[in-house]
Amino acid sequence: MSRTNRKITIPVSIGYGLTDIMGGGAFTVIGAWLLFFYTTFVGLSPVEAASIVAIARIVDAVVSLFMGSFTDHFYKNPLGKRFGRRRFFLLIGAPLMLVYILLWITGMSFWFYLAVYLAFEIIAAIVLIPWETLPSEMTKDFNSRTKLSTCRMFLSASGTFLATFIPGLLISHFGEHDPHAYFINGVVFAVLFMVCVFISWKVTWERELTPEMLAELERERQPRTFAEKITAVGSLFKEYFSTLKVRAFRKHLAIYLFSFTAKDVYNTVFVFFCVYCLNVSPSLSGTLLSMSIVGLPVTLLAGVAIIKFGPSRLYVFAYTLMMLCLVGLFMVYQFPTDNKVTILVVLAALYQVGRCVLEFTPWNVFPFIPDIDEMITRQRREGLFAAVMTFSRKTTVAIATFIVGVMLQEGGFVKGSQVQPESAVNTIAMLLIALWQAVTFRLNKRTHKIFVDEVERLKAKGSKQDVTPEARHIVEDLTGYSYDDLWNEPQQADKKLSRPAQVN
C-alpha cells in the first residue's frame, strides 16, 4: 500500500485528519458529559462513574503500549502485507465505532458500562495509534507534515465543537431531565466516526519497506520457545523505555502530559461547576463548552504560527491564556455578578483559544520525534513513540478522572462548592510545570531541517568529522547524546549510548 510518489494535497490532508473528529469529538463528549450522565441518569455514584473511566483507561493504556510495537511489525503478517501495517487497523476499526452508542443507554449495571467503555477505549486505541504514525509514513517534509497536522487539528477542533454544540441543542430540545438526548447524541456521533475513519483509510498511504524490513521478511522464521518469548517481551519493554532516552521526546512528553491532564481536569469538572456552583443550566454549560467553535479559525492561524515562531512560543501563549481564564472563573465563583453569563461566555471563548493552540501544538511536533530517534537507533520506530505517548496519556487521565470523582463525592456532589477551586489550583500548577518545559524546547522548522540534513548526509556515507558546529550542537541538544556517540555501527552504539551530551 506504499505510494511514496503521491503528494500531500489539501484533500489528502483533510481525508487523513477526519479521524480526529473521532479522536477529538468522542473524548470531548466523554470528558464533559459521561460522569454527569452516569451520576444523573444511570444512578451511579461519582466514585463508581469515575472508576469506570479510570479502570478502562488503565487497561487500555497497557493494550496501547503493545499496539505500537505490534503495528511496527505488522508488515510481516499477510494482512499487513495486503492492507498496510498501519492502515489495516483503520479499515477494521471503522465499523467498530458503533460501539460508542452503547455508552449512552440507561438501565444497565456498573459492569455493563465498564465493559462497554473498556471496549470503546481499546477500539479507539487500535485506530488512533497506527493513524498517528501516518504523517511520518507519508512524507519527511516539514511543511507537508504541518499541512497534515493542521488539517487534522482543524477537524479535531470541528469535532470538539460538534461534541459540545450538538449535546447542548439536544438537551434544550428534549429537556434537561430526559436521557434520550444523550442516546441520540451517541447514535449521531457513532455513525459520523465510522464514516470519518473509513475515509482516512481510503486516502492515506505508507512508506516503502526498508531493506532491513525486506531482509527480515525473507529470513526463515523459526518457532520460538517459551523462554525466548519471555525474553522478547522483556526486550519490548526495554524498547519502550529507550524512547525516554531521546531528550526532545522527554520534554515533549512532559509538556504533553502535564498540559493535557490539566485540560482533562477542567473538562471533567466544568459541567459540575456550572450546574452546582454557579447555578446555571446544563444546556448553558453545553453552550459555554461549544465556544470551542473559535478553535476553527485559531487552528488555521496556529498552522502558520508554528512554522514562523516554532512550538515553544505557541505553548507559552496557550498556557498563559488558559491560566488567566481559570483565574477569571475563580473570580466569578467568588464574586457573583448580574453579568455572570456574559462574563462566562467571554472567558469560555478565550479559554477555547488557548485550548485549541495547546491541542494543536504537540501533535504537530510528534511526527518529527522519530526523525531524531533515527540518529540514535538508525531505525524508524513511529509506532513505538505513539504507543508510549498514548500509554502515558491514558494513565494520567485515568488517575485524574478518578481523583475528580473522589473530590466530587467527598465534596458532597450536589454542593460541589470546593471542587472547582481545588481543581483550578491543581490545573494551574500542572500548566506551570508544562510551561517550564516548553521554554527550553528547541525543535522547530529550522532546527529540524538542519537535523534531517545531517542524518541524510550521514546516510550518504558522509564523514562525521565534517559536521558543522551548529549541526553538532542541534543534534546533541535534541537527542541528549554526544555527537561522537551517534550514528555508529549497532554493536558500537549499544556500548556507547550511555553518555549524555553536555548541552545547555
Secondary structure, DSSP 4 states (H G I P E B T S, - for coil): -B-TT----HHHHHHHHTHHHHHHHHHHHIIIIIHHHIIIII---HHHHHHHHHHHHHHHHHHHHHHHHHHHTGGGSHHHHHH-TTHHHHHHHHHHGGGGGGGG--S--HHHHHHHHHHHHHHHHHHHHHHHTHHHHH---HHHHHHHHHHHHHHHHHHHHHHHHHHHHHHHHH-TT-THHHHHHHHHHHHHHHHHHHHHHHH--BPPPPHHHHHHHHSPPPP--HHHHHHHHHHHHHHHHHGGGSHHHHHHHHHHHHHHHHHHHHHHHHHHIIIIIS---HHHHHHHHGGGGGHHHHHHHHHHHHHHH-HHHHHHHHHHHHHHHHHHHHHHHHS--TTHHHHHHHHHHHHHHHHHHHHHHHHHHGGGHHHHHHHHHSS--HHHHHHHHHHHHHHHHHHHHHHHHHHHHHTTTTT-TTHHHHHHHHHHHHHHHHHHHHTT---SHHHHHHHHHHHHHHHTT--GGG--HHHHHHHHHHH-B-GGGSS--HHHHHHHTTSB----
